[in-house]
């Protein structure tokens, strides 16, 4: 005859509750990781867009300085 002591059943219940708590924590952590990953991805896309814009603006500035004659002009007389 096997005897189930209250300590053994309580331990099994505690283990089940602890397992449930761990599963809930894991689910929240996974949700947080997914959310952070999405945020980082969006920020990276935005950074790349800004880099392309800066590159285009730099090109336009070079074109404008070449069109205006470059930096060979003397400063205006009031300097």
N, C-alpha and C positions, 0 to 999 in steps of 0.2 A: 504494500500500500504506500502510495506516495503522498506526502503531505505538502501542500502548498502553504508556505508560511506567509503571513501578511507582508513581511519584508520583501519577499520575492515578487509578489503581485504589485506592490507599490513601486518597486524598482522597475518593473516592466512598464507600468503606467508612466513613471517619470521619464523613462527612456523614450517612450512614444511621444510624450509631450515635448521633450527636448528635440526629438527628430522633427516634429511639426514646426517648432520654432526655427530650427535651422533651415528647413525648406522655405519657410516664409522669408527669412532673412536673405537667403540665396535668391529668391524670386525678386525681391526689392533691389538687391545688388545688381542683378542682371538687367533689370529695367533701368537702373541708374547708368550702368555701363553703356547700354544701347542709346540712351538719351545723350550722354556725353559724346559718344562716337558720332551721332548725328550732328551735334553742335560743332564738333571739331571739323567734320567734313564740310559743313556749310561755311565755316570761317575760312577754311583752306580755299574753297572755291572763290570766296570774296577776295581773299588776298591775291589769288592769281589774277582775278579781274582787275584789281588795282595795279598790279605789276604791268599788265598789258597796257592799261591807260597811261601809266607813267612812261612807259617805253614809247608810246605814240606821241606823248607830249614832248619828250626829249627830242624825238625826231623832228617835230614841228619847230621847236626852238632852234635847232641846228639849221633847218631850212630858212627860218626867218632871219637868223644872224647872217647867213650866207647871202640872202637876198638884199639885206641892208648894207652889205659891204664888209661884214665881219668886224673885227675889233681894231682895224687899222685907222679909224677916224680919231683925230685928236679930240680931247674933251672940249666942251663948249667954253667960251671965254669966261664965263662967270665962275669957273672952278679954279 
